[in-house]
Amino acid sequence: LAKDPVCGMFVDESPSSLAATVRGHLYYFCSETCMMTFLAPEVEVRKLAWMTALSFALGVPTLILTWFVTLPSLPQNLVLFILATPVQFVAGRRFYRGLWHAVRERAANMDSLIAIGTTAAWFYSTVVTFAPGFFPEAVYYEVSALIIGFILLGRFLEHAVKRRASDAIRKLLALQPRTARVIRNGEEVEVPVEEVQVGDLFVVRPGEKIATDGVVVEGRSAVDEKMISGESLPVEKVPGDEVIGATMNTTGLLKVRASKVGADTTLAQIVKLVEEAQAAQAPIERLADKVSAYFVPAVVLVAAASLVGWLVFGGQFQQGFTAFIAVLIIACPCALGLATPAAIVVGTGKGAENGILIKGGENLEKAHRLTTVILDKTGTLTRGAPAVTDVVTAGSMSEEMLLAVAAAAEEGSEHPLARAIVDKARTTTATIPKAEEFEALPGFGVRAVVGGKQVLVGKRSLLTDSGVAIDHIEPVLAKLEDAGKTAMLVAVAGQVEGVLGVADTLKPYARETVEELRTMGLEVIMVTGDNRRTATAIGAQLGIDRVLSEVLPAQKADVIRRLQDEGKVVAMVGDGINDAPALAQSDVGIAIGSGTDVAVETGGVVLIKDDIRDVATAVKLSRSTMRKIKQNLFWAFGYNAALIPVAATGYLNPILAGVAMALSSVSVVTNSLTLKRFKAR
Ligand SMILES: [Mg+2]
């Protein structure tokens, strides 16, 4: 059996099953649609590359033979016809399809403009070649061939920077643990995770991933659910609690009864949500198409008007028809195909230089219209790892001593809260004493003997169960908890010596970024799977007043859909698996590069440097790029539009046409290059 590269299903390798060779590798697919999703982008890029090559291979000799070289004994125009015709109808076939579509939809686009303009040039030249005398002697074969070449080159550039959407799904599926330790007839057996049934009991050792969704029946442990739920701190699990497949067990041994398997698990549901959101993404309306929608009917009208004008006032069909064709030829801008891609190539390059990876130009084109930025909390605005934020002494010890003693007791623990205390102590004190008789009590804390005295570090219940009085420090605990922090009490020899406040902390520049986005006119919202108390506390630190907490992955995507229904253009910034559906749903998904592979694959923009300020930079870059695209379109259309009145007289000068084509291309390229001066901050 082979694994399907798109859906991860196991597929039969028999000759009758669906298979295809891509880059020398033989792949098997579960269904035809599955194969199409995998192959379509690959095939499209390759086709574009070949068609671009064909256009230039024939178009450049056409240009040289038209302007610079005269063939001694061959009929020059016939040779040009032979060179230009395959470009027109083989490489240019897609534009005719676009024209046909536009006619049916009664909405002109860029394709229709190209099809009309190049056909007019080819037709005019062909009449000159085979029926000389009807039109003024000139051929425009090179114009049609090169326009097609440039447009295809632009399309190729755009496709080449695009990534396959199915990669996100593949990364998600890879998170699933491969095996589970199921209890069969009283014995632990390791079986492939696909064989686990609802109701099966399985064991999860410390440091292992939980095989599938289930309910704890035995054992206590802290489970790191950050990636799936957005909870910043590990969640204590006791019998009766639910656990999620693919989350990480930290300290204790758990016995779990499987409650959901296969397509029903939380992870499988996220995969489904991402797939649905990606499939539902509407293609954006390109600016070049929008301009063409008005330009094409206008040009056709002017062409028709000049034909009618010559017929009515001059009574000359030949002159009128020449004018008609000439207007169509001159109206088709050579640089149109480059106007958008040239700016986007420079813009994405500038992004990469600043650590902002932009997958595909449509993300840049969309980001300038953003109205709302939604930020995930854990791992995006905060570091996603607990740190000691408060040290409160309640006895005779100094802060430094308190930390040293607590760290000594916690040194043997693998719990993330314990790691936070040890890390903090290392920065404040030179030596951490050695502990004896260390004992971890999963769900409560630790007990150890330090310097001959019994030390307890943990929750309220750990101390009260051992008969330590804590009433007098309740106000301190309440204050820490109200601020969304976890309070860790420290008792030495039966006396409370102090409290350590542990919390997830803000990343550098998180506050500044929120403020900057707001000054850029964007609405800022924080959405998190974390509990309300922590979320509100972090929101207050950041100055974000719209905070949505305890939001499940599916609800994150729903929040975005609702905003989009209100007509808002939404960017989602996130790092976790739980953010993937929202990243796929949003207009521009921005993933934190240090986040999960799944987020990075789902996002259209990736911030490689893990610097939250780059969210604002990405939006600014998008705005600058869009400005360039608009200027480029002006230059692309400008020269040609200015020559339309000349063409309408019927005296089209091929030199003027050539100059317009060359000038507009040069203007577009040089104007795009000025985007290199973009400053990140
Ligand atoms: Mg997160």
Boltz pocket constraint, residues with backbone or C-beta under 6 A from the ligand:
constraints:
  - pocket:
      binder: B
      contacts: [[A, 226], [A, 230], [A, 376], [A, 377], [A, 378], [A, 379], [A, 380], [A, 574], [A, 575], [A, 576], [A, 579]]
      max_distance: 6.0
